[in-house]
Every structure is written in C-alpha cells, then in structure tokens.
Amino acid sequence: MGMNATESPWLVVKEGAERGRCGVKLIYREIRAGRLRAARVGGRREYRLRPEWIDQWLERSSTPVEVKAGR
C-alpha cells in the first residue's frame, strides 16, 4: 500500500478531530495544554498531527468504564 503524491501521513486539525471523533476546539485546547503532540507550521494556529499522536492521546486520556453484569 504505497502513498501517492496527494497522500500524506500528516493531518490538519480538522482531520485530527475527525480521527479522534471530537471537536476542533478540543484539539486546539489539548495542544495548548501540552497533552496532544502537534507540529507547528506557518501561522500561529497552523498545526499538523500524525494519526498515531491522536491515537496515543486518546489512549492516555480515556476513562475506563465499568460494565456491570446483567446490564
């Protein structure tokens, strides 16, 4: 599975939010708080994310849910 010229391993913030199934504002907040890794490019709000960074952030920030038997 090779990459063509239009494919990139880098995601813009909107794509990162889609991957994380969350809002763009949450992505920006987590980047500013230092909880989500991002690469800054260009202007002050231009960030790029790697899919694995989103996945790692979700793993670290997830809360385990206890499921009771019979429910």
C-alpha positions in Angstrom: 0.0 0.0 0.0 2.1 2.9 -1.3 1.4 6.6 -1.0 0.8 8.7 -4.0 1.7 12.4 -4.2 -1.6 13.6 -2.7 -1.5 11.4 0.3 0.3 12.5 3.5 0.9 11.0 6.9 0.2 14.5 8.3 -3.3 15.6 9.3 -4.7 19.1 9.6 -6.6 19.9 12.8 -10.0 19.2 11.3 -8.8 15.8 10.1 -7.3 15.1 13.6 -10.7 16.0 15.2 -12.4 13.6 12.8 -10.0 10.8 13.6 -10.5 11.4 17.3 -14.3 11.8 16.9 -14.2 15.1 18.7 -14.4 18.8 18.1 -11.7 21.1 16.6 -11.8 23.3 19.7 -10.9 20.3 21.9 -7.9 19.5 19.7 -6.7 23.1 20.0 -7.2 23.1 23.8 -5.3 19.8 24.2 -2.4 21.1 22.0 -2.2 24.3 24.0 -2.3 22.3 27.3 0.6 20.1 26.1 -1.5 16.9 26.3 -1.6 16.4 22.5 1.5 16.4 20.4 1.5 18.6 17.3 3.9 20.2 14.8 3.5 23.9 14.3 3.9 25.2 10.7 3.3 28.6 9.2 1.0 30.9 11.1 0.3 30.8 14.8 -2.7 28.3 14.6 -1.3 26.1 11.8 -0.7 22.7 13.3 -0.2 19.2 11.8 -0.8 16.0 13.6 0.2 12.4 13.0 -2.6 9.8 13.3 -0.6 7.9 15.9 -0.4 11.0 18.0 -4.2 11.2 18.1 -4.4 7.5 19.0 -1.9 7.9 21.8 -3.7 10.9 23.2 -7.0 9.0 23.2 -5.4 6.1 25.0 -3.9 8.4 27.7 -7.0 10.5 28.2 -9.6 7.7 28.1 -11.5 6.8 31.2 -12.1 3.1 31.9 -15.8 2.2 32.1 -17.0 -0.5 34.5 -19.8 -2.6 33.0 -22.0 -4.4 35.5 -23.2 -7.9 34.7 -26.8 -8.2 33.6 -27.0 -4.8 32.0 
